[in-house]
């Protein structure tokens, strides 16, 4: 006769057992009232005993059903409740008030269990049960009911609805608490993920969380362009500055260089003091040629930005000019997770890594040195100067290297930038990055500087 108030969170089988027991108790009480009114009849006695015994029997049997079949079990019990409801109605001779109460109870249960679809299915099964009951018992139709039967059926039915409503309310509270807990866990996970993401390059982090990469010890061979840079004169500066000032300067430098690296699609491997290691071609690649062009373009952008940083550092009292030097090499490297099962490092190893590091060490202040392989990929986009061959530690033969001059499009008849630096004077102007609404302000600043210089008597 009733139902299952299905609850996925807190002991749904037990609540289904309680609500079903109360519903069948409602049936037993109604038949008891009919028994008092119409006298002792075997069909009524059997119905009372069955209504009291069935929920216990159903509970014992359902406990033996494997958890993976819980949905099938729930639907089967609900279907039997509907069929029983029809049978009880038939035994009562379709007495109007008790029959309506029984029908409403099973309909209420079906709505809670699965909505309108379950309600329609439950109604059809109730009708089927009524027809089977009518055929089996051939009851005498008694549409009207006494005050006692009406009162008992209404009170017991109302009691059942109150109990089920209490179950539903409790389920709603548990669901709300579970959602709040889930939201707190999601927020905590998001905060942890945001904090952990700062220890990995964004590309690596995204590939792991998207499932493209797995956190296990594995490597592969890929053609990459490797970049190394450091600040010329940083060691001497570290001896002069206080630790706090040096930390602020270094963090400012690394932040700016990282921003440029990510802008050009580089994967930041590591920072070692003022040294930056970046590689292009993994986890995502646009092809060896495009990766190499992006890497060298990034190096040029970093060199340009150092002029801006030097001006900022001068305003903070750091007068010693700091220059960046860079080295790049292209070739096949081994890339992936290195380390142990409990502590991994996503990095690259190979000949080209060593070569890029050696080129960076051989470069002069403000110089970008690249290998022949890199040059062959970028020469159409980048203007380079042949530097001949040099002996590189760890390599048995001399290595052909090139110095990066700049982007070809910026070295034509009308270059997009102007730069000049002398004692007491430093200027770097890149017209491609000047915003239209800043143009007049820049012109005024240049004119003011020119007037001050003309009026100043220099001895």
C-alpha beads as a LAMMPS data file, in Angstrom:
LAMMPS data file: protein, C-alpha beads

459 atoms
458 bonds

1 atom types
1 bond types

-500.0 500.0 xlo xhi
-500.0 500.0 ylo yhi
-500.0 500.0 zlo zhi

Masses

1 110.0

Atoms # bond

1 1 1 0.000 0.000 0.000
2 1 1 2.545 2.648 0.390
3 1 1 5.634 3.554 -0.099
4 1 1 9.138 4.406 -0.223
5 1 1 10.349 7.843 0.681
6 1 1 13.652 7.294 -1.057
7 1 1 16.607 9.064 0.536
8 1 1 20.080 8.753 -0.907
9 1 1 21.909 10.214 2.048
10 1 1 20.799 8.865 5.426
11 1 1 19.472 5.350 5.959
12 1 1 16.884 5.273 3.171
13 1 1 16.012 1.568 3.647
14 1 1 15.089 2.149 7.310
15 1 1 12.902 5.148 6.609
16 1 1 11.206 3.254 3.797
17 1 1 10.525 0.438 6.261
18 1 1 9.022 2.813 8.846
19 1 1 6.808 4.649 6.383
20 1 1 5.626 1.381 4.828
21 1 1 4.848 -0.065 8.275
22 1 1 2.772 3.009 9.196
23 1 1 0.888 2.892 5.905
24 1 1 -0.026 -0.756 6.328
25 1 1 -0.947 -0.051 9.949
26 1 1 -3.402 2.530 8.573
27 1 1 -4.893 -0.267 6.468
28 1 1 -5.075 -2.605 9.462
29 1 1 -6.831 0.025 11.592
30 1 1 -9.345 0.735 8.844
31 1 1 -10.156 -2.968 8.469
32 1 1 -10.440 -3.245 12.254
33 1 1 -13.089 -0.509 12.181
34 1 1 -14.885 -2.325 9.360
35 1 1 -14.665 -5.549 11.371
36 1 1 -16.344 -3.863 14.323
37 1 1 -19.041 -2.408 12.104
38 1 1 -19.817 -5.402 9.848
39 1 1 -18.950 -8.313 12.091
40 1 1 -16.215 -10.910 11.956
41 1 1 -15.489 -11.929 8.379
42 1 1 -12.542 -14.032 7.313
43 1 1 -11.493 -11.650 4.514
44 1 1 -11.217 -8.758 6.976
45 1 1 -9.216 -10.814 9.480
46 1 1 -6.818 -11.985 6.749
47 1 1 -6.422 -8.406 5.499
48 1 1 -5.561 -7.177 9.018
49 1 1 -2.994 -9.921 9.578
50 1 1 -1.513 -9.450 6.113
51 1 1 -1.258 -5.676 6.554
52 1 1 0.606 -6.163 9.824
53 1 1 2.907 -8.938 8.592
54 1 1 3.774 -7.796 5.039
55 1 1 6.022 -4.799 5.919
56 1 1 8.152 -6.983 8.191
57 1 1 8.422 -9.706 5.555
58 1 1 9.276 -7.172 2.824
59 1 1 11.959 -5.646 5.042
60 1 1 13.582 -9.004 5.768
61 1 1 13.655 -9.976 2.098
62 1 1 14.891 -6.567 0.895
63 1 1 17.834 -6.688 3.288
64 1 1 19.194 -9.662 1.333
65 1 1 19.118 -7.767 -1.967
66 1 1 22.624 -6.568 -3.017
67 1 1 23.160 -2.774 -2.802
68 1 1 23.674 -2.482 -6.560
69 1 1 20.070 -3.600 -7.053
70 1 1 18.587 -1.065 -4.618
71 1 1 16.704 0.857 -7.321
72 1 1 15.069 -2.298 -8.658
73 1 1 14.148 -3.324 -5.114
74 1 1 12.578 0.056 -4.381
75 1 1 10.514 0.069 -7.565
76 1 1 9.363 -3.510 -7.007
77 1 1 8.166 -2.752 -3.466
78 1 1 6.379 0.372 -4.663
79 1 1 4.635 -1.615 -7.412
80 1 1 3.530 -4.239 -4.870
81 1 1 2.212 -1.451 -2.617
82 1 1 0.066 -0.170 -5.476
83 1 1 -1.281 -3.641 -6.286
84 1 1 -2.017 -4.234 -2.591
85 1 1 -3.879 -0.940 -2.426
86 1 1 -6.173 -2.044 -5.232
87 1 1 -6.731 -5.400 -3.533
88 1 1 -7.616 -3.775 -0.192
89 1 1 -10.076 -1.467 -1.943
90 1 1 -11.750 -4.481 -3.530
91 1 1 -11.984 -6.333 -0.212
92 1 1 -13.687 -3.254 1.300
93 1 1 -16.252 -3.358 -1.509
94 1 1 -14.882 -0.053 -2.800
95 1 1 -16.185 1.866 0.177
96 1 1 -15.692 5.478 -0.900
97 1 1 -13.829 7.177 1.961
98 1 1 -11.346 4.389 2.869
99 1 1 -10.750 3.662 -0.825
100 1 1 -10.006 7.325 -1.528
101 1 1 -7.694 7.487 1.484
102 1 1 -5.808 4.378 0.344
103 1 1 -5.557 5.711 -3.209
104 1 1 -4.315 9.091 -2.019
105 1 1 -1.676 7.458 0.177
106 1 1 -0.232 5.359 -2.613
107 1 1 -0.384 8.346 -4.970
108 1 1 1.430 10.489 -2.417
109 1 1 4.102 7.817 -2.081
110 1 1 4.529 7.550 -5.837
111 1 1 4.924 11.314 -6.197
112 1 1 7.605 11.387 -3.523
113 1 1 9.411 8.416 -5.033
114 1 1 9.498 9.544 -8.656
115 1 1 7.100 12.294 -9.645
116 1 1 4.258 12.225 -12.146
117 1 1 5.570 9.199 -14.065
118 1 1 5.508 7.079 -10.930
119 1 1 2.060 8.470 -10.063
120 1 1 0.622 7.327 -13.390
121 1 1 2.280 3.912 -13.112
122 1 1 1.102 3.552 -9.498
123 1 1 -2.471 4.483 -10.445
124 1 1 -2.531 1.901 -13.212
125 1 1 -1.154 -0.782 -10.876
126 1 1 -3.726 0.164 -8.234
127 1 1 -6.514 -0.269 -10.788
128 1 1 -5.014 -3.599 -11.823
129 1 1 -4.893 -4.692 -8.196
130 1 1 -8.512 -3.631 -7.694
131 1 1 -9.616 -5.675 -10.699
132 1 1 -7.659 -8.715 -9.509
133 1 1 -9.101 -8.329 -6.005
134 1 1 -12.628 -7.983 -7.352
135 1 1 -12.165 -11.109 -9.478
136 1 1 -10.677 -13.098 -6.577
137 1 1 -13.003 -12.067 -3.720
138 1 1 -16.121 -10.995 -5.615
139 1 1 -16.994 -8.558 -2.816
140 1 1 -20.346 -6.953 -2.224
141 1 1 -20.186 -3.312 -3.227
142 1 1 -20.593 -1.020 -0.226
143 1 1 -19.985 2.549 -1.338
144 1 1 -21.127 4.293 1.835
145 1 1 -19.208 3.935 5.073
146 1 1 -20.113 4.458 8.711
147 1 1 -18.836 7.337 10.788
148 1 1 -16.437 5.009 12.604
149 1 1 -14.795 3.686 9.430
150 1 1 -14.628 7.187 7.943
151 1 1 -13.115 8.651 11.091
152 1 1 -10.530 5.862 11.531
153 1 1 -9.457 5.917 7.897
154 1 1 -9.128 9.719 7.836
155 1 1 -7.227 9.902 11.127
156 1 1 -4.874 7.051 10.267
157 1 1 -4.336 8.422 6.752
158 1 1 -3.618 11.890 8.129
159 1 1 -1.197 10.399 10.664
160 1 1 0.634 8.631 7.852
161 1 1 0.907 11.866 5.850
162 1 1 2.316 13.688 8.867
163 1 1 4.925 10.986 9.440
164 1 1 5.966 10.937 5.781
165 1 1 6.077 14.745 5.734
166 1 1 8.413 14.592 8.745
167 1 1 10.619 12.085 6.893
168 1 1 10.691 14.298 3.801
169 1 1 11.527 17.356 5.904
170 1 1 14.379 15.515 7.575
171 1 1 15.656 14.342 4.213
172 1 1 15.519 17.930 2.952
173 1 1 17.520 19.102 5.951
174 1 1 20.082 16.351 5.453
175 1 1 20.315 17.188 1.765
176 1 1 20.789 20.873 2.541
177 1 1 23.501 20.036 5.068
178 1 1 25.163 17.711 2.577
179 1 1 25.093 20.444 -0.088
180 1 1 26.589 22.949 2.333
181 1 1 29.281 20.460 3.274
182 1 1 29.954 19.735 -0.392
183 1 1 30.188 23.463 -1.120
184 1 1 32.641 23.935 1.738
185 1 1 34.730 21.026 0.469
186 1 1 34.659 22.437 -3.070
187 1 1 35.753 25.842 -1.818
188 1 1 38.515 24.232 0.224
189 1 1 39.598 22.167 -2.779
190 1 1 39.569 25.269 -4.979
191 1 1 41.740 27.155 -2.514
192 1 1 44.162 24.246 -2.260
193 1 1 44.221 23.850 -6.038
194 1 1 44.891 27.569 -6.481
195 1 1 47.757 27.397 -3.982
196 1 1 49.236 24.228 -5.481
197 1 1 48.946 25.606 -9.026
198 1 1 51.535 28.248 -8.146
199 1 1 54.147 25.501 -7.877
200 1 1 53.580 24.331 -11.451
201 1 1 53.535 25.968 -14.838
202 1 1 49.912 26.701 -15.893
203 1 1 50.204 24.420 -18.933
204 1 1 51.377 21.487 -16.826
205 1 1 48.723 22.155 -14.182
206 1 1 45.965 22.286 -16.790
207 1 1 47.127 19.115 -18.537
208 1 1 47.109 17.202 -15.244
209 1 1 43.690 18.431 -14.116
210 1 1 42.145 17.905 -17.535
211 1 1 43.338 14.286 -17.531
212 1 1 45.724 14.713 -20.473
213 1 1 48.657 13.941 -18.198
214 1 1 48.829 11.483 -15.329
215 1 1 50.814 11.936 -12.123
216 1 1 53.113 8.974 -12.587
217 1 1 56.734 8.494 -13.519
218 1 1 56.800 8.635 -17.313
219 1 1 58.837 10.478 -19.940
220 1 1 58.858 10.945 -23.703
221 1 1 61.134 12.376 -26.379
222 1 1 60.037 15.641 -27.994
223 1 1 61.610 18.408 -30.018
224 1 1 61.735 21.450 -27.751
225 1 1 63.267 24.902 -27.660
226 1 1 64.979 25.500 -24.308
227 1 1 65.605 28.946 -22.811
228 1 1 67.907 30.023 -19.976
229 1 1 68.463 33.512 -18.616
230 1 1 70.055 35.240 -15.652
231 1 1 70.936 38.757 -14.534
232 1 1 74.494 39.870 -15.212
233 1 1 75.877 41.465 -12.052
234 1 1 73.247 40.029 -9.730
235 1 1 75.801 38.327 -7.481
236 1 1 77.635 41.627 -6.890
237 1 1 74.325 43.380 -6.243
238 1 1 73.362 40.723 -3.675
239 1 1 76.433 41.685 -1.651
240 1 1 75.400 45.345 -1.574
241 1 1 71.638 45.175 -0.890
242 1 1 69.852 44.165 2.256
243 1 1 68.093 40.790 2.072
244 1 1 64.612 42.354 2.056
245 1 1 65.404 44.779 -0.760
246 1 1 67.089 42.044 -2.766
247 1 1 64.081 39.747 -2.288
248 1 1 61.684 42.459 -3.481
249 1 1 63.831 43.152 -6.543
250 1 1 64.178 39.480 -7.422
251 1 1 60.470 38.755 -7.000
252 1 1 59.610 41.786 -9.131
253 1 1 61.988 40.600 -11.847
254 1 1 60.759 36.996 -11.819
255 1 1 57.134 38.127 -11.836
256 1 1 57.677 40.272 -14.930
257 1 1 59.698 37.618 -16.744
258 1 1 57.102 34.939 -15.934
259 1 1 54.330 37.123 -17.275
260 1 1 56.184 37.521 -20.579
261 1 1 56.980 33.787 -20.746
262 1 1 53.330 32.834 -20.282
263 1 1 52.273 35.494 -22.787
264 1 1 54.360 33.745 -25.465
265 1 1 53.208 30.260 -24.448
266 1 1 56.331 29.077 -22.647
267 1 1 56.331 26.390 -19.964
268 1 1 58.205 27.709 -16.933
269 1 1 60.398 24.905 -15.663
270 1 1 62.110 26.443 -12.644
271 1 1 63.699 29.440 -10.976
272 1 1 67.160 29.075 -9.467
273 1 1 67.982 32.388 -7.841
274 1 1 67.922 34.907 -10.695
275 1 1 68.140 32.129 -13.306
276 1 1 64.968 31.343 -15.300
277 1 1 64.459 28.140 -17.290
278 1 1 61.627 27.964 -19.817
279 1 1 60.880 25.511 -22.611
280 1 1 58.539 25.522 -25.600
281 1 1 56.878 22.487 -27.222
282 1 1 55.367 20.699 -24.227
283 1 1 52.761 19.980 -22.901
284 1 1 51.295 21.751 -25.966
285 1 1 53.073 22.569 -29.199
286 1 1 52.378 24.570 -32.337
287 1 1 55.157 22.858 -34.243
288 1 1 58.936 23.094 -33.871
289 1 1 59.239 26.230 -36.043
290 1 1 56.477 28.167 -34.283
291 1 1 57.766 27.078 -30.876
292 1 1 61.275 28.309 -31.684
293 1 1 59.953 31.627 -33.032
294 1 1 57.859 32.113 -29.901
295 1 1 60.860 31.352 -27.677
296 1 1 63.182 33.835 -29.404
297 1 1 60.427 36.466 -29.586
298 1 1 59.961 36.001 -25.837
299 1 1 63.675 36.532 -25.269
300 1 1 63.571 39.787 -27.267
301 1 1 60.548 40.963 -25.290
302 1 1 62.350 40.192 -22.025
303 1 1 65.405 42.150 -23.130
304 1 1 63.226 45.129 -24.007
305 1 1 61.352 44.955 -20.719
306 1 1 64.596 45.015 -18.764
307 1 1 64.951 48.675 -19.814
308 1 1 61.641 49.427 -18.119
309 1 1 62.670 47.511 -15.012
310 1 1 66.007 49.339 -14.822
311 1 1 64.190 52.653 -14.772
312 1 1 61.935 51.393 -11.965
313 1 1 64.924 50.123 -9.991
314 1 1 66.745 53.454 -10.404
315 1 1 63.802 55.192 -8.770
316 1 1 64.300 52.827 -5.811
317 1 1 67.958 53.732 -5.462
318 1 1 69.562 50.908 -7.468
319 1 1 71.900 52.810 -9.774
320 1 1 74.010 49.899 -10.938
321 1 1 72.708 48.829 -14.381
322 1 1 71.470 45.248 -14.463
323 1 1 71.388 43.402 -17.757
324 1 1 69.815 40.096 -18.707
325 1 1 71.703 37.508 -20.746
326 1 1 70.032 34.599 -22.485
327 1 1 70.741 31.377 -24.305
328 1 1 68.459 29.187 -26.423
329 1 1 68.796 25.829 -28.126
330 1 1 66.425 23.594 -30.083
331 1 1 66.506 19.808 -30.299
332 1 1 65.164 16.570 -28.921
333 1 1 64.853 16.378 -25.142
334 1 1 63.432 13.918 -22.665
335 1 1 60.448 15.526 -20.953
336 1 1 58.135 14.216 -18.243
337 1 1 57.948 13.334 -14.580
338 1 1 61.265 12.589 -12.885
339 1 1 61.818 11.574 -9.271
340 1 1 59.980 9.078 -7.111
341 1 1 56.408 7.899 -6.769
342 1 1 55.928 10.303 -3.832
343 1 1 57.898 13.313 -5.089
344 1 1 58.002 14.199 -8.771
345 1 1 59.384 17.053 -10.806
346 1 1 58.038 17.837 -14.285
347 1 1 61.149 18.869 -16.199
348 1 1 63.384 18.162 -19.182
349 1 1 66.861 16.696 -19.599
350 1 1 69.145 16.251 -22.557
351 1 1 71.945 17.733 -24.645
352 1 1 69.940 20.790 -25.694
353 1 1 69.238 21.712 -22.083
354 1 1 72.967 21.718 -21.352
355 1 1 73.706 23.685 -24.517
356 1 1 71.123 26.385 -23.758
357 1 1 72.572 26.759 -20.267
358 1 1 76.139 27.036 -21.658
359 1 1 75.053 29.635 -24.233
360 1 1 73.441 31.709 -21.502
361 1 1 76.690 31.573 -19.535
362 1 1 78.704 32.607 -22.610
363 1 1 76.458 35.550 -23.492
364 1 1 77.438 39.117 -22.706
365 1 1 75.156 41.541 -20.875
366 1 1 72.001 42.176 -22.940
367 1 1 72.953 39.467 -25.429
368 1 1 70.817 36.580 -26.729
369 1 1 72.766 33.616 -28.095
370 1 1 71.073 30.791 -30.015
371 1 1 72.224 27.501 -31.490
372 1 1 72.368 26.745 -35.209
373 1 1 69.247 24.556 -35.003
374 1 1 67.281 27.412 -33.454
375 1 1 68.663 29.864 -36.008
376 1 1 67.564 27.667 -38.917
377 1 1 63.969 27.766 -37.603
378 1 1 63.727 31.487 -36.816
379 1 1 65.916 33.196 -39.428
380 1 1 62.921 34.242 -41.555
381 1 1 61.366 36.122 -38.624
382 1 1 64.410 37.072 -36.535
383 1 1 67.487 39.023 -37.615
384 1 1 70.602 37.252 -36.309
385 1 1 74.350 37.861 -36.450
386 1 1 76.802 35.026 -37.069
387 1 1 79.093 34.712 -34.038
388 1 1 81.102 31.832 -35.414
389 1 1 81.970 28.756 -33.410
390 1 1 82.833 28.570 -29.739
391 1 1 84.050 25.781 -27.522
392 1 1 81.389 24.776 -25.038
393 1 1 82.135 22.825 -21.886
394 1 1 80.742 19.309 -22.172
395 1 1 80.764 19.298 -25.991
396 1 1 83.605 17.628 -27.887
397 1 1 83.273 19.861 -30.952
398 1 1 82.930 23.638 -31.326
399 1 1 79.346 24.866 -31.509
400 1 1 78.051 27.282 -34.129
401 1 1 76.166 30.133 -32.474
402 1 1 74.295 33.269 -33.499
403 1 1 73.446 36.513 -31.725
404 1 1 69.826 37.681 -31.923
405 1 1 69.611 41.266 -33.178
406 1 1 65.822 41.678 -33.176
407 1 1 62.590 41.060 -35.005
408 1 1 62.950 41.807 -38.718
409 1 1 59.717 43.804 -38.790
410 1 1 61.131 46.142 -36.139
411 1 1 64.479 46.673 -37.890
412 1 1 63.253 48.175 -41.142
413 1 1 63.348 51.765 -42.336
414 1 1 60.822 52.792 -39.684
415 1 1 61.486 50.803 -36.510
416 1 1 58.718 50.756 -33.914
417 1 1 60.984 51.520 -30.971
418 1 1 63.615 54.034 -29.890
419 1 1 66.104 53.303 -27.142
420 1 1 69.105 55.123 -25.762
421 1 1 70.993 54.949 -22.505
422 1 1 73.810 57.108 -21.141
423 1 1 74.958 58.189 -17.707
424 1 1 72.111 60.250 -16.302
425 1 1 69.868 59.418 -19.261
426 1 1 67.765 56.364 -20.134
427 1 1 64.938 56.180 -22.639
428 1 1 63.027 53.320 -24.167
429 1 1 59.988 54.021 -26.353
430 1 1 58.001 51.236 -28.061
431 1 1 55.282 52.815 -30.178
432 1 1 53.497 49.499 -30.694
433 1 1 52.533 49.439 -27.014
434 1 1 51.654 53.110 -26.552
435 1 1 47.962 53.593 -25.899
436 1 1 46.225 56.318 -27.882
437 1 1 45.002 58.194 -24.796
438 1 1 48.571 58.219 -23.385
439 1 1 50.138 59.662 -26.520
440 1 1 49.737 63.359 -25.634
441 1 1 50.999 62.807 -22.084
442 1 1 54.135 61.087 -23.434
443 1 1 54.763 63.926 -25.886
444 1 1 54.470 66.503 -23.065
445 1 1 56.890 64.516 -20.905
446 1 1 59.455 64.383 -23.721
447 1 1 59.087 68.107 -24.437
448 1 1 59.480 68.949 -20.750
449 1 1 62.604 66.804 -20.549
450 1 1 64.020 68.513 -23.657
451 1 1 63.368 72.012 -22.203
452 1 1 65.064 71.136 -18.920
453 1 1 68.061 69.752 -20.767
454 1 1 68.374 72.914 -22.962
455 1 1 68.099 75.252 -19.981
456 1 1 70.549 73.293 -17.826
457 1 1 74.126 74.586 -17.816
458 1 1 76.330 71.508 -17.661
459 1 1 79.926 72.019 -16.615

Bonds

1 1 1 2
2 1 2 3
3 1 3 4
4 1 4 5
5 1 5 6
6 1 6 7
7 1 7 8
8 1 8 9
9 1 9 10
10 1 10 11
11 1 11 12
12 1 12 13
13 1 13 14
14 1 14 15
15 1 15 16
16 1 16 17
17 1 17 18
18 1 18 19
19 1 19 20
20 1 20 21
21 1 21 22
22 1 22 23
23 1 23 24
24 1 24 25
25 1 25 26
26 1 26 27
27 1 27 28
28 1 28 29
29 1 29 30
30 1 30 31
31 1 31 32
32 1 32 33
33 1 33 34
34 1 34 35
35 1 35 36
36 1 36 37
37 1 37 38
38 1 38 39
39 1 39 40
40 1 40 41
41 1 41 42
42 1 42 43
43 1 43 44
44 1 44 45
45 1 45 46
46 1 46 47
47 1 47 48
48 1 48 49
49 1 49 50
50 1 50 51
51 1 51 52
52 1 52 53
53 1 53 54
54 1 54 55
55 1 55 56
56 1 56 57
57 1 57 58
58 1 58 59
59 1 59 60
60 1 60 61
61 1 61 62
62 1 62 63
63 1 63 64
64 1 64 65
65 1 65 66
66 1 66 67
67 1 67 68
68 1 68 69
69 1 69 70
70 1 70 71
71 1 71 72
72 1 72 73
73 1 73 74
74 1 74 75
75 1 75 76
76 1 76 77
77 1 77 78
78 1 78 79
79 1 79 80
80 1 80 81
81 1 81 82
82 1 82 83
83 1 83 84
84 1 84 85
85 1 85 86
86 1 86 87
87 1 87 88
88 1 88 89
89 1 89 90
90 1 90 91
91 1 91 92
92 1 92 93
93 1 93 94
94 1 94 95
95 1 95 96
96 1 96 97
97 1 97 98
98 1 98 99
99 1 99 100
100 1 100 101
101 1 101 102
102 1 102 103
103 1 103 104
104 1 104 105
105 1 105 106
106 1 106 107
107 1 107 108
108 1 108 109
109 1 109 110
110 1 110 111
111 1 111 112
112 1 112 113
113 1 113 114
114 1 114 115
115 1 115 116
116 1 116 117
117 1 117 118
118 1 118 119
119 1 119 120
120 1 120 121
121 1 121 122
122 1 122 123
123 1 123 124
124 1 124 125
125 1 125 126
126 1 126 127
127 1 127 128
128 1 128 129
129 1 129 130
130 1 130 131
131 1 131 132
132 1 132 133
133 1 133 134
134 1 134 135
135 1 135 136
136 1 136 137
137 1 137 138
138 1 138 139
139 1 139 140
140 1 140 141
141 1 141 142
142 1 142 143
143 1 143 144
144 1 144 145
145 1 145 146
146 1 146 147
147 1 147 148
148 1 148 149
149 1 149 150
150 1 150 151
151 1 151 152
152 1 152 153
153 1 153 154
154 1 154 155
155 1 155 156
156 1 156 157
157 1 157 158
158 1 158 159
159 1 159 160
160 1 160 161
161 1 161 162
162 1 162 163
163 1 163 164
164 1 164 165
165 1 165 166
166 1 166 167
167 1 167 168
168 1 168 169
169 1 169 170
170 1 170 171
171 1 171 172
172 1 172 173
173 1 173 174
174 1 174 175
175 1 175 176
176 1 176 177
177 1 177 178
178 1 178 179
179 1 179 180
180 1 180 181
181 1 181 182
182 1 182 183
183 1 183 184
184 1 184 185
185 1 185 186
186 1 186 187
187 1 187 188
188 1 188 189
189 1 189 190
190 1 190 191
191 1 191 192
192 1 192 193
193 1 193 194
194 1 194 195
195 1 195 196
196 1 196 197
197 1 197 198
198 1 198 199
199 1 199 200
200 1 200 201
201 1 201 202
202 1 202 203
203 1 203 204
204 1 204 205
205 1 205 206
206 1 206 207
207 1 207 208
208 1 208 209
209 1 209 210
210 1 210 211
211 1 211 212
212 1 212 213
213 1 213 214
214 1 214 215
215 1 215 216
216 1 216 217
217 1 217 218
218 1 218 219
219 1 219 220
220 1 220 221
221 1 221 222
222 1 222 223
223 1 223 224
224 1 224 225
225 1 225 226
226 1 226 227
227 1 227 228
228 1 228 229
229 1 229 230
230 1 230 231
231 1 231 232
232 1 232 233
233 1 233 234
234 1 234 235
235 1 235 236
236 1 236 237
237 1 237 238
238 1 238 239
239 1 239 240
240 1 240 241
241 1 241 242
242 1 242 243
243 1 243 244
244 1 244 245
245 1 245 246
246 1 246 247
247 1 247 248
248 1 248 249
249 1 249 250
250 1 250 251
251 1 251 252
252 1 252 253
253 1 253 254
254 1 254 255
255 1 255 256
256 1 256 257
257 1 257 258
258 1 258 259
259 1 259 260
260 1 260 261
261 1 261 262
262 1 262 263
263 1 263 264
264 1 264 265
265 1 265 266
266 1 266 267
267 1 267 268
268 1 268 269
269 1 269 270
270 1 270 271
271 1 271 272
272 1 272 273
273 1 273 274
274 1 274 275
275 1 275 276
276 1 276 277
277 1 277 278
278 1 278 279
279 1 279 280
280 1 280 281
281 1 281 282
282 1 282 283
283 1 283 284
284 1 284 285
285 1 285 286
286 1 286 287
287 1 287 288
288 1 288 289
289 1 289 290
290 1 290 291
291 1 291 292
292 1 292 293
293 1 293 294
294 1 294 295
295 1 295 296
296 1 296 297
297 1 297 298
298 1 298 299
299 1 299 300
300 1 300 301
301 1 301 302
302 1 302 303
303 1 303 304
304 1 304 305
305 1 305 306
306 1 306 307
307 1 307 308
308 1 308 309
309 1 309 310
310 1 310 311
311 1 311 312
312 1 312 313
313 1 313 314
314 1 314 315
315 1 315 316
316 1 316 317
317 1 317 318
318 1 318 319
319 1 319 320
320 1 320 321
321 1 321 322
322 1 322 323
323 1 323 324
324 1 324 325
325 1 325 326
326 1 326 327
327 1 327 328
328 1 328 329
329 1 329 330
330 1 330 331
331 1 331 332
332 1 332 333
333 1 333 334
334 1 334 335
335 1 335 336
336 1 336 337
337 1 337 338
338 1 338 339
339 1 339 340
340 1 340 341
341 1 341 342
342 1 342 343
343 1 343 344
344 1 344 345
345 1 345 346
346 1 346 347
347 1 347 348
348 1 348 349
349 1 349 350
350 1 350 351
351 1 351 352
352 1 352 353
353 1 353 354
354 1 354 355
355 1 355 356
356 1 356 357
357 1 357 358
358 1 358 359
359 1 359 360
360 1 360 361
361 1 361 362
362 1 362 363
363 1 363 364
364 1 364 365
365 1 365 366
366 1 366 367
367 1 367 368
368 1 368 369
369 1 369 370
370 1 370 371
371 1 371 372
372 1 372 373
373 1 373 374
374 1 374 375
375 1 375 376
376 1 376 377
377 1 377 378
378 1 378 379
379 1 379 380
380 1 380 381
381 1 381 382
382 1 382 383
383 1 383 384
384 1 384 385
385 1 385 386
386 1 386 387
387 1 387 388
388 1 388 389
389 1 389 390
390 1 390 391
391 1 391 392
392 1 392 393
393 1 393 394
394 1 394 395
395 1 395 396
396 1 396 397
397 1 397 398
398 1 398 399
399 1 399 400
400 1 400 401
401 1 401 402
402 1 402 403
403 1 403 404
404 1 404 405
405 1 405 406
406 1 406 407
407 1 407 408
408 1 408 409
409 1 409 410
410 1 410 411
411 1 411 412
412 1 412 413
413 1 413 414
414 1 414 415
415 1 415 416
416 1 416 417
417 1 417 418
418 1 418 419
419 1 419 420
420 1 420 421
421 1 421 422
422 1 422 423
423 1 423 424
424 1 424 425
425 1 425 426
426 1 426 427
427 1 427 428
428 1 428 429
429 1 429 430
430 1 430 431
431 1 431 432
432 1 432 433
433 1 433 434
434 1 434 435
435 1 435 436
436 1 436 437
437 1 437 438
438 1 438 439
439 1 439 440
440 1 440 441
441 1 441 442
442 1 442 443
443 1 443 444
444 1 444 445
445 1 445 446
446 1 446 447
447 1 447 448
448 1 448 449
449 1 449 450
450 1 450 451
451 1 451 452
452 1 452 453
453 1 453 454
454 1 454 455
455 1 455 456
456 1 456 457
457 1 457 458
458 1 458 459
